[in-house]
Amino acid sequence: MSDFHHALRSLRVWDTDLPAFDPATAPEEPLALFHAWFLAAVAAGQTEPHTPSLATAGADGRPDVRTVMLHDADDRGWHFASHATSAKGRQLADRPEAALGFYWPVQGRQVRVRGPVTTASHAEAYADLHARTTGALAAALTGRQSEVLDSPAALAEASEAAWARAEAEPDADAPTWTLYVVEPAEVEFFQGDARRRHLRLRYRRDPGAATGWARELLWP
Ligand SMILES: Cc1cc2nc3c(=O)[nH]c(=O)nc-3n(C[C@H](O)[C@H](O)[C@H](O)COP(=O)(O)O)c2cc1C
């Protein structure tokens, strides 16, 4: 067996003490449960629980996925930011739907969010960017995300210039920097279990339900 296969076979999931989850006591809508699980992930020492995978598909229907940073989760939905001119930005312009996947292994938990994507106003994107770090502004000012890079030196030069501008002009605008909101149509909470009796609770938007949400358990 190669080192790779040896390492791969030696790894386990769900072999630590995992928290209990009783879907019967879960809130009536998913946002409250997401906030509770997020805070629990932070308290449990989960590293970077705010970095979900974001899946999109363009006009050709081919799926794509990458990591982004969660900027908020509120009544409007799950917020993230990126360049409208990036690959994901173009895909979202063609097909404004996405899925987010959070995995918090310390607690054996996964959260999946799917739904239509809307774009916040530029004023909101600007405010969001300027509430962040100089590094975040410098990264946004560097621009050209997902374009082919001719050489590392070209990046170093553009990044130096962007950092200098971010430091000298903290109010500088990054016109393509866009705040996206995934409006939840479905949100699924997965609690892993050592005996593989994983619990899956899915909230599905249902205008006929008093809470606006149908809740259902899924086979693992
Ligand atoms: C931990 C982490 C956080 C990231 N956060 C963001 C983000 O908030 N926005 C963003 O545009 N890219 C972010 N990236 C980079 C993306 O994963 C990706 O490389 C980039 O957005 C280009 O994706 P695209 O070509 O599919 O558009 C992050 C990457 C990592 C590893």
Ligand as a Chemical Component Dictionary entry (heavy atoms), coordinates in Angstrom:
data_LIG
# 
_chem_comp.id                   LIG 
_chem_comp.type                 NON-POLYMER 
_chem_comp.pdbx_formal_charge   0 
_chem_comp.three_letter_code    LIG 
# 
loop_
_chem_comp_atom.comp_id 
_chem_comp_atom.atom_id 
_chem_comp_atom.alt_atom_id 
_chem_comp_atom.type_symbol 
_chem_comp_atom.charge 
_chem_comp_atom.model_Cartn_x 
_chem_comp_atom.model_Cartn_y 
_chem_comp_atom.model_Cartn_z 
_chem_comp_atom.pdbx_ordinal 
LIG C1  C1  C 0 -10.570 29.970 3.924  1  
LIG C2  C2  C 0 -10.879 30.620 2.601  2  
LIG C3  C3  C 0 -11.738 31.695 2.555  3  
LIG C4  C4  C 0 -12.019 32.316 1.339  4  
LIG N1  N1  N 0 -12.907 33.341 1.317  5  
LIG C5  C5  C 0 -13.233 33.913 0.132  6  
LIG C6  C6  C 0 -14.242 34.929 0.074  7  
LIG O1  O1  O 0 -14.861 35.296 1.079  8  
LIG N2  N2  N 0 -14.505 35.489 -1.144 9  
LIG C7  C7  C 0 -13.847 35.092 -2.275 10 
LIG O2  O2  O 0 -14.130 35.642 -3.340 11 
LIG N3  N3  N 0 -12.918 34.114 -2.249 12 
LIG C8  C8  C 0 -12.603 33.513 -1.076 13 
LIG N4  N4  N 0 -11.663 32.507 -1.044 14 
LIG C9  C9  C 0 -11.031 32.085 -2.325 15 
LIG C10 C10 C 0 -11.982 31.156 -3.085 16 
LIG O3  O3  O 0 -11.976 29.858 -2.493 17 
LIG C11 C11 C 0 -11.623 31.044 -4.559 18 
LIG O4  O4  O 0 -10.278 30.639 -4.722 19 
LIG C12 C12 C 0 -11.808 32.373 -5.312 20 
LIG O5  O5  O 0 -12.936 33.071 -4.835 21 
LIG C13 C13 C 0 -11.944 32.144 -6.809 22 
LIG O6  O6  O 0 -13.061 31.320 -7.037 23 
LIG P1  P1  P 0 -13.781 31.244 -8.487 24 
LIG O7  O7  O 0 -12.690 31.185 -9.513 25 
LIG O8  O8  O 0 -14.625 30.014 -8.432 26 
LIG O9  O9  O 0 -14.630 32.488 -8.616 27 
LIG C14 C14 C 0 -11.400 31.853 0.152  28 
LIG C15 C15 C 0 -10.549 30.744 0.209  29 
LIG C16 C16 C 0 -10.300 30.142 1.407  30 
LIG C17 C17 C 0 -9.406  28.921 1.415  31 
# 
loop_
_chem_comp_bond.comp_id 
_chem_comp_bond.atom_id_1 
_chem_comp_bond.atom_id_2 
_chem_comp_bond.value_order 
_chem_comp_bond.pdbx_ordinal 
LIG C1  C2  SING 1  
LIG C2  C3  SING 2  
LIG C2  C16 DOUB 3  
LIG C3  C4  DOUB 4  
LIG C4  N1  SING 5  
LIG C4  C14 SING 6  
LIG N1  C5  DOUB 7  
LIG C5  C6  SING 8  
LIG C5  C8  SING 9  
LIG C6  O1  DOUB 10 
LIG C6  N2  SING 11 
LIG N2  C7  SING 12 
LIG C7  O2  DOUB 13 
LIG C7  N3  SING 14 
LIG N3  C8  DOUB 15 
LIG C8  N4  SING 16 
LIG N4  C9  SING 17 
LIG N4  C14 SING 18 
LIG C9  C10 SING 19 
LIG C10 O3  SING 20 
LIG C10 C11 SING 21 
LIG C11 O4  SING 22 
LIG C11 C12 SING 23 
LIG C12 O5  SING 24 
LIG C12 C13 SING 25 
LIG C13 O6  SING 26 
LIG O6  P1  SING 27 
LIG P1  O7  DOUB 28 
LIG P1  O8  SING 29 
LIG P1  O9  SING 30 
LIG C14 C15 DOUB 31 
LIG C15 C16 SING 32 
LIG C16 C17 SING 33 
# 
